[in-house]
Amino acid sequence: MLEILRRETIGGFLLVTAAVTALVVANSPLADEYQALRDTRIGYAPWHLDLTIGQWAADGLLAIFFFLVGLELKRELITGQLRSARTAMVPVFAAVGGVAVPAGIYLAVSGGDAADGWAIPTATDIAFAVAVLAVVGSRLPTALRLFLLTLAVVDDLIAIIIIATVYTEQIQPTPLLISSIPLGMFLFLAHRGSGWLSQHTWAAWVTLLPLGIVFWAFVHASGIHATIAGVILGFAVPVRGGTGAGLAEQFEHRFRPLSTGVAVPIFAFMAAGVTIGGVSGLSATFTDPIALGVIAGLLLGKPIGVLAATWLAVTFTHSRLDPAVRWSDLAAIGLLAGIGFTVSLLVAELSFEGVPVSLAHAKVAVLVASTGAALIAGTVLATKNRRRSIADQM
């Protein structure tokens, strides 16, 4: 069962299933019960942990997803594509373009009072995008998958910076300072005992996991979005170069099923449940500049930004595309980058907190645009995959 949850394709399937289920329930006679469940408060108030179940999903469970993002980022920086500036230059440029252009398109379409949502179409759901590529692109070049992974990892890094800076309103210095104590202990034990801990997994769970939870709690109390704690903890885990599974690989192996099978689907179920309100509700959504800006940003801005930035990198720097990667492949990768889902839904909640109508329209737009991007990219890549398969057989 756990091995199934480690597959890239399963994560995308569970995410879509959870989101669709939430939409159906939120627009059914069970809508009131769904809302009551999402708004149920659980936790200890003196520690600032009296959160609704919806908040626990966004601040708590999603920290597991971002912990894996942190691990992936560090591995790419130490042993992967981002280790070499020359190799990483093109996908890094593509990621920056894939953030800047969607944000610009959103502001051009929406603007005014809706400007707070500019970051919504900048995100890429790395798990879902890679899952689509894995399903339809078995014969596509390995370099294309590496390009998407690097682009998505850098995209996530930019999203993390945006969340940490733009959506942190007021920082409480005392909890933030105290959080350095469990983080320091986590760093010390992870680095000094990495060899022993990687051989005795139970010891890592007993020592590092409680420290990580305490660190997360103090970061949450400080006012910084608690998912940032997950990223920091991911970066704190040492990455081993060469062969063999180190502590980072052990953590990724253990936490991947928890993220894929529990954290992300529950967050999607709690975040995607939007009451549409029938035909009139859909009409109101798709005439709202917020929704139009999000859809245009993800469906148009992402591929345009990725292609334009890649062309600039190849034309004006010494960087080169892998010979196996074609420009038509990159157009499909740009569309895959338009699958916002998890991170876009999170940014929507942060952007329009306390503005329920705008939040609902933004979420519907994220779901529509992400699904559209997945379907279009999947169709294009499946066609290219079939052509390569025929060519290989000739």
Number of C-alpha atoms within 10 A of each C-alpha: 6 13 9 13 18 20 15 21 19 17 25 22 15 20 25 19 15 22 24 17 16 23 22 18 20 21 18 12 10 12 18 13 12 18 17 13 14 19 15 13 17 13 13 10 10 7 11 14 16 15 18 17 21 22 22 21 23 26 23 24 23 27 25 25 23 24 27 23 25 26 25 23 22 23 23 20 16 16 14 17 19 21 14 13 12 13 17 20 22 26 27 24 22 32 32 19 25 33 26 21 24 31 27 19 23 29 22 15 19 21 17 10 9 19 18 18 27 25 26 34 40 34 32 31 23 26 23 27 29 23 20 22 24 17 13 19 23 15 16 22 17 12 14 20 17 15 23 23 20 26 27 28 25 23 26 23 18 17 21 21 13 15 22 17 12 13 16 14 10 9 14 14 13 11 17 19 12 15 23 14 14 19 21 14 14 21 20 14 16 22 15 11 13 21 15 14 21 19 14 12 14 10 13 21 14 10 15 20 13 14 21 21 16 16 27 26 21 24 26 25 21 22 19 21 23 25 24 23 28 28 24 19 25 26 21 21 26 21 23 17 12 8 6 7 16 20 24 24 19 15 20 19 16 14 17 23 20 18 24 26 19 20 21 26 25 25 26 27 23 25 26 26 25 24 21 19 13 10 9 9 12 15 12 15 23 17 11 18 23 29 29 20 30 37 29 21 34 38 27 19 30 35 27 21 23 29 24 16 23 26 18 15 20 15 11 8 12 10 17 15 19 13 8 11 16 12 12 13 17 19 19 23 27 28 27 33 35 34 34 30 30 28 25 27 26 21 25 25 23 20 23 17 11 10 10 12 15 21 22 22 26 33 28 24 26 29 23 19 26 29 18 19 27 25 16 15 26 23 14 19 26 20 14 19 18 16 13 17 14 10 9 9 6 6
